[in-house]
Amino acid sequence: MALDLSNEEKLALVTLLTRNIAQDRRQSSASVRSLKQILSKLDPKPPAQPFSPPKVSVPPDAKRGSVRQRG
């Protein structure tokens, strides 16, 4: 069964699928795998993943050393 979708309809489906896949906590579930398969048929290129820089944590002792003390 082939769907005759306009570009707007296809974009809406791709957006919805991408959002649902990203928000699902169980990324390895059968339903997410099915959604990914459907998405790959609608949009063969992988969706761009937003880049988030890695979080850097500084130990509390390191923060104290950076404060200049007068004296």
PDB file of N, CA, C and O in Angstrom:
ATOM      1  N   MET A   1       0.849  -1.180   0.000  1.00  0.00           N
ATOM      2  CA  MET A   1       0.000   0.000   0.000  1.00  0.00           C
ATOM      3  C   MET A   1       0.887   1.232   0.000  1.00  0.00           C
ATOM      4  O   MET A   1       1.620   1.467   0.960  1.00  0.00           O
ATOM      5  N   ALA A   2       0.830   2.003  -1.039  1.00  0.00           N
ATOM      6  CA  ALA A   2       1.609   3.228  -1.160  1.00  0.00           C
ATOM      7  C   ALA A   2       0.754   4.419  -0.730  1.00  0.00           C
ATOM      8  O   ALA A   2      -0.428   4.505  -1.060  1.00  0.00           O
ATOM      9  N   LEU A   3       1.368   5.319   0.000  1.00  0.00           N
ATOM     10  CA  LEU A   3       0.679   6.529   0.426  1.00  0.00           C
ATOM     11  C   LEU A   3       1.073   7.676  -0.490  1.00  0.00           C
ATOM     12  O   LEU A   3       2.252   7.869  -0.789  1.00  0.00           O
ATOM     13  N   ASP A   4       0.091   8.425  -0.927  1.00  0.00           N
ATOM     14  CA  ASP A   4       0.356   9.591  -1.748  1.00  0.00           C
ATOM     15  C   ASP A   4       0.307  10.812  -0.835  1.00  0.00           C
ATOM     16  O   ASP A   4      -0.758  11.388  -0.612  1.00  0.00           O
ATOM     17  N   LEU A   5       1.476  11.204  -0.306  1.00  0.00           N
ATOM     18  CA  LEU A   5       1.549  12.305   0.651  1.00  0.00           C
ATOM     19  C   LEU A   5       2.167  13.531   0.014  1.00  0.00           C
ATOM     20  O   LEU A   5       3.092  13.432  -0.792  1.00  0.00           O
ATOM     21  N   SER A   6       1.638  14.697   0.389  1.00  0.00           N
ATOM     22  CA  SER A   6       2.263  15.944  -0.049  1.00  0.00           C
ATOM     23  C   SER A   6       3.541  16.138   0.769  1.00  0.00           C
ATOM     24  O   SER A   6       3.751  15.453   1.770  1.00  0.00           O
ATOM     25  N   ASN A   7       4.382  17.063   0.345  1.00  0.00           N
ATOM     26  CA  ASN A   7       5.608  17.338   1.090  1.00  0.00           C
ATOM     27  C   ASN A   7       5.310  17.806   2.511  1.00  0.00           C
ATOM     28  O   ASN A   7       6.036  17.454   3.440  1.00  0.00           O
ATOM     29  N   GLU A   8       4.260  18.590   2.689  1.00  0.00           N
ATOM     30  CA  GLU A   8       3.876  19.080   4.012  1.00  0.00           C
ATOM     31  C   GLU A   8       3.423  17.933   4.917  1.00  0.00           C
ATOM     32  O   GLU A   8       3.763  17.884   6.099  1.00  0.00           O
ATOM     33  N   GLU A   9       2.642  17.008   4.334  1.00  0.00           N
ATOM     34  CA  GLU A   9       2.184  15.856   5.116  1.00  0.00           C
ATOM     35  C   GLU A   9       3.353  14.953   5.502  1.00  0.00           C
ATOM     36  O   GLU A   9       3.427  14.457   6.626  1.00  0.00           O
ATOM     37  N   LYS A  10       4.250  14.752   4.566  1.00  0.00           N
ATOM     38  CA  LYS A  10       5.424  13.929   4.849  1.00  0.00           C
ATOM     39  C   LYS A  10       6.282  14.580   5.937  1.00  0.00           C
ATOM     40  O   LYS A  10       6.749  13.897   6.848  1.00  0.00           O
ATOM     41  N   LEU A  11       6.488  15.881   5.846  1.00  0.00           N
ATOM     42  CA  LEU A  11       7.266  16.600   6.849  1.00  0.00           C
ATOM     43  C   LEU A  11       6.605  16.510   8.227  1.00  0.00           C
ATOM     44  O   LEU A  11       7.288  16.349   9.238  1.00  0.00           O
ATOM     45  N   ALA A  12       5.283  16.614   8.261  1.00  0.00           N
ATOM     46  CA  ALA A  12       4.567  16.508   9.530  1.00  0.00           C
ATOM     47  C   ALA A  12       4.752  15.118  10.156  1.00  0.00           C
ATOM     48  O   ALA A  12       4.955  15.000  11.364  1.00  0.00           O
ATOM     49  N   LEU A  13       4.682  14.075   9.331  1.00  0.00           N
ATOM     50  CA  LEU A  13       4.890  12.712   9.840  1.00  0.00           C
ATOM     51  C   LEU A  13       6.316  12.499  10.320  1.00  0.00           C
ATOM     52  O   LEU A  13       6.534  11.904  11.376  1.00  0.00           O
ATOM     53  N   VAL A  14       7.284  12.977   9.557  1.00  0.00           N
ATOM     54  CA  VAL A  14       8.694  12.837   9.946  1.00  0.00           C
ATOM     55  C   VAL A  14       8.951  13.562  11.263  1.00  0.00           C
ATOM     56  O   VAL A  14       9.634  13.039  12.143  1.00  0.00           O
ATOM     57  N   THR A  15       8.407  14.758  11.393  1.00  0.00           N
ATOM     58  CA  THR A  15       8.571  15.530  12.632  1.00  0.00           C
ATOM     59  C   THR A  15       7.951  14.809  13.816  1.00  0.00           C
ATOM     60  O   THR A  15       8.563  14.715  14.880  1.00  0.00           O
ATOM     61  N   LEU A  16       6.747  14.303  13.637  1.00  0.00           N
ATOM     62  CA  LEU A  16       6.051  13.590  14.706  1.00  0.00           C
ATOM     63  C   LEU A  16       6.795  12.328  15.114  1.00  0.00           C
ATOM     64  O   LEU A  16       6.971  12.064  16.303  1.00  0.00           O
ATOM     65  N   LEU A  17       7.232  11.546  14.130  1.00  0.00           N
ATOM     66  CA  LEU A  17       7.967  10.316  14.429  1.00  0.00           C
ATOM     67  C   LEU A  17       9.288  10.620  15.141  1.00  0.00           C
ATOM     68  O   LEU A  17       9.633   9.964  16.124  1.00  0.00           O
ATOM     69  N   THR A  18      10.018  11.610  14.645  1.00  0.00           N
ATOM     70  CA  THR A  18      11.298  11.971  15.246  1.00  0.00           C
ATOM     71  C   THR A  18      11.120  12.406  16.698  1.00  0.00           C
ATOM     72  O   THR A  18      11.893  12.010  17.570  1.00  0.00           O
ATOM     73  N   ARG A  19      10.107  13.214  16.952  1.00  0.00           N
ATOM     74  CA  ARG A  19       9.840  13.696  18.312  1.00  0.00           C
ATOM     75  C   ARG A  19       9.452  12.543  19.228  1.00  0.00           C
ATOM     76  O   ARG A  19       9.934  12.462  20.358  1.00  0.00           O
ATOM     77  N   ASN A  20       8.589  11.652  18.753  1.00  0.00           N
ATOM     78  CA  ASN A  20       8.159  10.526  19.585  1.00  0.00           C
ATOM     79  C   ASN A  20       9.302   9.569  19.885  1.00  0.00           C
ATOM     80  O   ASN A  20       9.407   9.048  20.996  1.00  0.00           O
ATOM     81  N   ILE A  21      10.153   9.339  18.904  1.00  0.00           N
ATOM     82  CA  ILE A  21      11.302   8.462  19.125  1.00  0.00           C
ATOM     83  C   ILE A  21      12.244   9.083  20.157  1.00  0.00           C
ATOM     84  O   ILE A  21      12.723   8.390  21.056  1.00  0.00           O
ATOM     85  N   ALA A  22      12.510  10.371  20.035  1.00  0.00           N
ATOM     86  CA  ALA A  22      13.439  11.052  20.940  1.00  0.00           C
ATOM     87  C   ALA A  22      12.914  11.100  22.369  1.00  0.00           C
ATOM     88  O   ALA A  22      13.704  11.052  23.313  1.00  0.00           O
ATOM     89  N   GLN A  23      11.597  11.193  22.548  1.00  0.00           N
ATOM     90  CA  GLN A  23      11.026  11.335  23.879  1.00  0.00           C
ATOM     91  C   GLN A  23      10.731  10.006  24.568  1.00  0.00           C
ATOM     92  O   GLN A  23      10.406   9.984  25.755  1.00  0.00           O
ATOM     93  N   ASP A  24      10.840   8.910  23.842  1.00  0.00           N
ATOM     94  CA  ASP A  24      10.549   7.605  24.438  1.00  0.00           C
ATOM     95  C   ASP A  24      11.701   7.167  25.322  1.00  0.00           C
ATOM     96  O   ASP A  24      12.858   7.218  24.905  1.00  0.00           O
ATOM     97  N   ARG A  25      11.399   6.742  26.525  1.00  0.00           N
ATOM     98  CA  ARG A  25      12.431   6.327  27.485  1.00  0.00           C
ATOM     99  C   ARG A  25      13.050   4.985  27.108  1.00  0.00           C
ATOM    100  O   ARG A  25      14.211   4.720  27.420  1.00  0.00           O
ATOM    101  N   ARG A  26      12.279   4.152  26.443  1.00  0.00           N
ATOM    102  CA  ARG A  26      12.747   2.800  26.088  1.00  0.00           C
ATOM    103  C   ARG A  26      13.175   2.785  24.632  1.00  0.00           C
ATOM    104  O   ARG A  26      12.417   2.360  23.760  1.00  0.00           O
ATOM    105  N   GLN A  27      14.385   3.245  24.370  1.00  0.00           N
ATOM    106  CA  GLN A  27      14.864   3.385  22.997  1.00  0.00           C
ATOM    107  C   GLN A  27      15.014   2.050  22.271  1.00  0.00           C
ATOM    108  O   GLN A  27      15.073   2.020  21.042  1.00  0.00           O
ATOM    109  N   SER A  28      15.076   0.957  23.009  1.00  0.00           N
ATOM    110  CA  SER A  28      15.238  -0.343  22.359  1.00  0.00           C
ATOM    111  C   SER A  28      13.935  -1.142  22.303  1.00  0.00           C
ATOM    112  O   SER A  28      13.952  -2.332  21.988  1.00  0.00           O
ATOM    113  N   SER A  29      12.809  -0.497  22.606  1.00  0.00           N
ATOM    114  CA  SER A  29      11.534  -1.211  22.591  1.00  0.00           C
ATOM    115  C   SER A  29      11.087  -1.513  21.161  1.00  0.00           C
ATOM    116  O   SER A  29      11.549  -0.894  20.203  1.00  0.00           O
ATOM    117  N   ALA A  30      10.195  -2.459  21.047  1.00  0.00           N
ATOM    118  CA  ALA A  30       9.681  -2.853  19.726  1.00  0.00           C
ATOM    119  C   ALA A  30       8.942  -1.699  19.050  1.00  0.00           C
ATOM    120  O   ALA A  30       9.035  -1.526  17.835  1.00  0.00           O
ATOM    121  N   SER A  31       8.219  -0.922  19.825  1.00  0.00           N
ATOM    122  CA  SER A  31       7.471   0.189  19.220  1.00  0.00           C
ATOM    123  C   SER A  31       8.415   1.260  18.673  1.00  0.00           C
ATOM    124  O   SER A  31       8.150   1.833  17.616  1.00  0.00           O
ATOM    125  N   VAL A  32       9.502   1.534  19.373  1.00  0.00           N
ATOM    126  CA  VAL A  32      10.461   2.522  18.885  1.00  0.00           C
ATOM    127  C   VAL A  32      11.163   1.993  17.639  1.00  0.00           C
ATOM    128  O   VAL A  32      11.403   2.745  16.694  1.00  0.00           O
ATOM    129  N   ARG A  33      11.489   0.718  17.633  1.00  0.00           N
ATOM    130  CA  ARG A  33      12.106   0.137  16.441  1.00  0.00           C
ATOM    131  C   ARG A  33      11.170   0.248  15.240  1.00  0.00           C
ATOM    132  O   ARG A  33      11.613   0.550  14.132  1.00  0.00           O
ATOM    133  N   SER A  34       9.889   0.005  15.456  1.00  0.00           N
ATOM    134  CA  SER A  34       8.906   0.133  14.368  1.00  0.00           C
ATOM    135  C   SER A  34       8.826   1.571  13.869  1.00  0.00           C
ATOM    136  O   SER A  34       8.776   1.813  12.663  1.00  0.00           O
ATOM    137  N   LEU A  35       8.815   2.523  14.797  1.00  0.00           N
ATOM    138  CA  LEU A  35       8.759   3.932  14.403  1.00  0.00           C
ATOM    139  C   LEU A  35      10.008   4.322  13.610  1.00  0.00           C
ATOM    140  O   LEU A  35       9.918   5.079  12.644  1.00  0.00           O
ATOM    141  N   LYS A  36      11.164   3.810  14.013  1.00  0.00           N
ATOM    142  CA  LYS A  36      12.408   4.104  13.296  1.00  0.00           C
ATOM    143  C   LYS A  36      12.378   3.518  11.883  1.00  0.00           C
ATOM    144  O   LYS A  36      12.880   4.136  10.944  1.00  0.00           O
ATOM    145  N   GLN A  37      11.796   2.340  11.733  1.00  0.00           N
ATOM    146  CA  GLN A  37      11.686   1.732  10.408  1.00  0.00           C
ATOM    147  C   GLN A  37      10.766   2.553   9.505  1.00  0.00           C
ATOM    148  O   GLN A  37      11.062   2.765   8.329  1.00  0.00           O
ATOM    149  N   ILE A  38       9.664   3.003  10.062  1.00  0.00           N
ATOM    150  CA  ILE A  38       8.739   3.847   9.292  1.00  0.00           C
ATOM    151  C   ILE A  38       9.429   5.152   8.906  1.00  0.00           C
ATOM    152  O   ILE A  38       9.316   5.616   7.772  1.00  0.00           O
ATOM    153  N   LEU A  39      10.142   5.735   9.863  1.00  0.00           N
ATOM    154  CA  LEU A  39      10.845   6.987   9.600  1.00  0.00           C
ATOM    155  C   LEU A  39      11.885   6.827   8.494  1.00  0.00           C
ATOM    156  O   LEU A  39      12.042   7.712   7.653  1.00  0.00           O
ATOM    157  N   SER A  40      12.590   5.704   8.496  1.00  0.00           N
ATOM    158  CA  SER A  40      13.598   5.494   7.460  1.00  0.00           C
ATOM    159  C   SER A  40      12.969   5.355   6.074  1.00  0.00           C
ATOM    160  O   SER A  40      13.611   5.667   5.071  1.00  0.00           O
ATOM    161  N   LYS A  41      11.724   4.890   6.010  1.00  0.00           N
ATOM    162  CA  LYS A  41      11.035   4.795   4.720  1.00  0.00           C
ATOM    163  C   LYS A  41      10.554   6.165   4.245  1.00  0.00           C
ATOM    164  O   LYS A  41      10.551   6.448   3.047  1.00  0.00           O
ATOM    165  N   LEU A  42      10.151   7.004   5.182  1.00  0.00           N
ATOM    166  CA  LEU A  42       9.673   8.341   4.832  1.00  0.00           C
ATOM    167  C   LEU A  42      10.820   9.290   4.533  1.00  0.00           C
ATOM    168  O   LEU A  42      10.736  10.121   3.629  1.00  0.00           O
ATOM    169  N   ASP A  43      11.891   9.158   5.301  1.00  0.00           N
ATOM    170  CA  ASP A  43      13.023  10.064   5.187  1.00  0.00           C
ATOM    171  C   ASP A  43      14.300   9.240   5.287  1.00  0.00           C
ATOM    172  O   ASP A  43      14.791   8.998   6.389  1.00  0.00           O
ATOM    173  N   PRO A  44      14.851   8.800   4.140  1.00  0.00           N
ATOM    174  CA  PRO A  44      15.971   7.869   4.161  1.00  0.00           C
ATOM    175  C   PRO A  44      17.234   8.380   4.851  1.00  0.00           C
ATOM    176  O   PRO A  44      18.019   7.579   5.357  1.00  0.00           O
ATOM    177  N   LYS A  45      17.445   9.688   4.880  1.00  0.00           N
ATOM    178  CA  LYS A  45      18.637  10.189   5.562  1.00  0.00           C
ATOM    179  C   LYS A  45      18.360  10.259   7.064  1.00  0.00           C
ATOM    180  O   LYS A  45      17.236  10.562   7.466  1.00  0.00           O
ATOM    181  N   PRO A  46      19.365   9.985   7.899  1.00  0.00           N
ATOM    182  CA  PRO A  46      19.143  10.035   9.334  1.00  0.00           C
ATOM    183  C   PRO A  46      18.876  11.470   9.781  1.00  0.00           C
ATOM    184  O   PRO A  46      19.474  12.403   9.245  1.00  0.00           O
ATOM    185  N   PRO A  47      17.990  11.656  10.751  1.00  0.00           N
ATOM    186  CA  PRO A  47      17.698  13.010  11.222  1.00  0.00           C
ATOM    187  C   PRO A  47      18.905  13.593  11.932  1.00  0.00           C
ATOM    188  O   PRO A  47      19.654  12.875  12.594  1.00  0.00           O
ATOM    189  N   ALA A  48      19.087  14.879  11.792  1.00  0.00           N
ATOM    190  CA  ALA A  48      20.205  15.554  12.454  1.00  0.00           C
ATOM    191  C   ALA A  48      19.964  15.560  13.960  1.00  0.00           C
ATOM    192  O   ALA A  48      18.891  15.930  14.437  1.00  0.00           O
ATOM    193  N   GLN A  49      20.974  15.147  14.681  1.00  0.00           N
ATOM    194  CA  GLN A  49      20.886  15.137  16.130  1.00  0.00           C
ATOM    195  C   GLN A  49      21.431  16.458  16.659  1.00  0.00           C
ATOM    196  O   GLN A  49      22.512  16.883  16.251  1.00  0.00           O
ATOM    197  N   PRO A  50      20.704  17.113  17.558  1.00  0.00           N
ATOM    198  CA  PRO A  50      21.228  18.364  18.105  1.00  0.00           C
ATOM    199  C   PRO A  50      22.484  18.096  18.914  1.00  0.00           C
ATOM    200  O   PRO A  50      22.546  17.137  19.684  1.00  0.00           O
ATOM    201  N   PHE A  51      23.486  18.948  18.736  1.00  0.00           N
ATOM    202  CA  PHE A  51      24.746  18.784  19.450  1.00  0.00           C
ATOM    203  C   PHE A  51      24.640  19.432  20.818  1.00  0.00           C
ATOM    204  O   PHE A  51      24.275  20.602  20.935  1.00  0.00           O
ATOM    205  N   SER A  52      24.955  18.677  21.836  1.00  0.00           N
ATOM    206  CA  SER A  52      25.012  19.238  23.177  1.00  0.00           C
ATOM    207  C   SER A  52      26.403  18.957  23.732  1.00  0.00           C
ATOM    208  O   SER A  52      26.841  17.807  23.774  1.00  0.00           O
ATOM    209  N   PRO A  53      27.088  20.001  24.153  1.00  0.00           N
ATOM    210  CA  PRO A  53      28.442  19.805  24.651  1.00  0.00           C
ATOM    211  C   PRO A  53      28.432  18.972  25.929  1.00  0.00           C
ATOM    212  O   PRO A  53      27.477  19.037  26.704  1.00  0.00           O
ATOM    213  N   PRO A  54      29.483  18.193  26.153  1.00  0.00           N
ATOM    214  CA  PRO A  54      29.530  17.379  27.363  1.00  0.00           C
ATOM    215  C   PRO A  54      29.583  18.263  28.606  1.00  0.00           C
ATOM    216  O   PRO A  54      30.197  19.331  28.599  1.00  0.00           O
ATOM    217  N   LYS A  55      28.942  17.810  29.653  1.00  0.00           N
ATOM    218  CA  LYS A  55      28.926  18.556  30.906  1.00  0.00           C
ATOM    219  C   LYS A  55      30.227  18.288  31.650  1.00  0.00           C
ATOM    220  O   LYS A  55      30.687  17.151  31.753  1.00  0.00           O
ATOM    221  N   VAL A  56      30.794  19.350  32.155  1.00  0.00           N
ATOM    222  CA  VAL A  56      32.036  19.242  32.907  1.00  0.00           C
ATOM    223  C   VAL A  56      31.726  19.551  34.357  1.00  0.00           C
ATOM    224  O   VAL A  56      31.178  20.605  34.677  1.00  0.00           O
ATOM    225  N   SER A  57      32.076  18.636  35.217  1.00  0.00           N
ATOM    226  CA  SER A  57      31.857  18.887  36.631  1.00  0.00           C
ATOM    227  C   SER A  57      33.197  19.187  37.288  1.00  0.00           C
ATOM    228  O   SER A  57      34.209  18.547  37.002  1.00  0.00           O
ATOM    229  N   VAL A  58      33.176  20.164  38.164  1.00  0.00           N
ATOM    230  CA  VAL A  58      34.385  20.566  38.864  1.00  0.00           C
ATOM    231  C   VAL A  58      34.218  20.177  40.320  1.00  0.00           C
ATOM    232  O   VAL A  58      33.211  20.527  40.936  1.00  0.00           O
ATOM    233  N   PRO A  59      35.193  19.454  40.892  1.00  0.00           N
ATOM    234  CA  PRO A  59      35.088  19.097  42.306  1.00  0.00           C
ATOM    235  C   PRO A  59      35.029  20.351  43.174  1.00  0.00           C
ATOM    236  O   PRO A  59      35.625  21.370  42.827  1.00  0.00           O
ATOM    237  N   PRO A  60      34.319  20.287  44.297  1.00  0.00           N
ATOM    238  CA  PRO A  60      34.187  21.474  45.157  1.00  0.00           C
ATOM    239  C   PRO A  60      35.537  22.050  45.591  1.00  0.00           C
ATOM    240  O   PRO A  60      35.659  23.267  45.725  1.00  0.00           O
ATOM    241  N   ASP A  61      36.552  21.212  45.815  1.00  0.00           N
ATOM    242  CA  ASP A  61      37.851  21.699  46.251  1.00  0.00           C
ATOM    243  C   ASP A  61      38.523  22.550  45.172  1.00  0.00           C
ATOM    244  O   ASP A  61      39.236  23.502  45.491  1.00  0.00           O
ATOM    245  N   ALA A  62      38.305  22.219  43.921  1.00  0.00           N
ATOM    246  CA  ALA A  62      38.915  22.968  42.823  1.00  0.00           C
ATOM    247  C   ALA A  62      38.332  24.370  42.736  1.00  0.00           C
ATOM    248  O   ALA A  62      39.031  25.307  42.352  1.00  0.00           O
ATOM    249  N   LYS A  63      37.076  24.523  43.082  1.00  0.00           N
ATOM    250  CA  LYS A  63      36.447  25.838  43.046  1.00  0.00           C
ATOM    251  C   LYS A  63      37.051  26.757  44.105  1.00  0.00           C
ATOM    252  O   LYS A  63      37.223  27.953  43.866  1.00  0.00           O
ATOM    253  N   ARG A  64      37.370  26.209  45.260  1.00  0.00           N
ATOM    254  CA  ARG A  64      37.922  27.029  46.355  1.00  0.00           C
ATOM    255  C   ARG A  64      39.293  27.575  45.987  1.00  0.00           C
ATOM    256  O   ARG A  64      39.643  28.685  46.387  1.00  0.00           O
ATOM    257  N   GLY A  65      40.065  26.815  45.238  1.00  0.00           N
ATOM    258  CA  GLY A  65      41.414  27.232  44.902  1.00  0.00           C
ATOM    259  C   GLY A  65      41.463  28.399  43.931  1.00  0.00           C
ATOM    260  O   GLY A  65      42.488  29.073  43.830  1.00  0.00           O
ATOM    261  N   SER A  66      40.382  28.647  43.222  1.00  0.00           N
ATOM    262  CA  SER A  66      40.394  29.704  42.229  1.00  0.00           C
ATOM    263  C   SER A  66      40.061  31.074  42.819  1.00  0.00           C
ATOM    264  O   SER A  66      40.176  32.088  42.130  1.00  0.00           O
ATOM    265  N   VAL A  67      39.655  31.112  44.067  1.00  0.00           N
ATOM    266  CA  VAL A  67      39.297  32.377  44.719  1.00  0.00           C
ATOM    267  C   VAL A  67      40.551  32.971  45.329  1.00  0.00           C
ATOM    268  O   VAL A  67      41.250  32.316  46.102  1.00  0.00           O
ATOM    269  N   ARG A  68      40.829  34.205  44.980  1.00  0.00           N
ATOM    270  CA  ARG A  68      42.006  34.866  45.550  1.00  0.00           C
ATOM    271  C   ARG A  68      41.691  35.362  46.960  1.00  0.00           C
ATOM    272  O   ARG A  68      40.615  35.896  47.226  1.00  0.00           O
ATOM    273  N   GLN A  69      42.622  35.177  47.817  1.00  0.00           N
ATOM    274  CA  GLN A  69      42.455  35.646  49.185  1.00  0.00           C
ATOM    275  C   GLN A  69      43.356  36.855  49.393  1.00  0.00           C
ATOM    276  O   GLN A  69      44.513  36.873  48.974  1.00  0.00           O
ATOM    277  N   ARG A  70      42.806  37.841  50.038  1.00  0.00           N
ATOM    278  CA  ARG A  70      43.600  39.051  50.315  1.00  0.00           C
ATOM    279  C   ARG A  70      44.409  38.843  51.594  1.00  0.00           C
ATOM    280  O   ARG A  70      43.976  38.174  52.532  1.00  0.00           O
ATOM    281  N   GLY A  71      45.559  39.422  51.592  1.00  0.00           N
ATOM    282  CA  GLY A  71      46.276  39.252  52.855  1.00  0.00           C
ATOM    283  C   GLY A  71      47.650  39.674  52.890  1.00  0.00           C
ATOM    284  O   GLY A  71      48.306  39.556  53.925  1.00  0.00           O
TER     285      GLY A  71
END
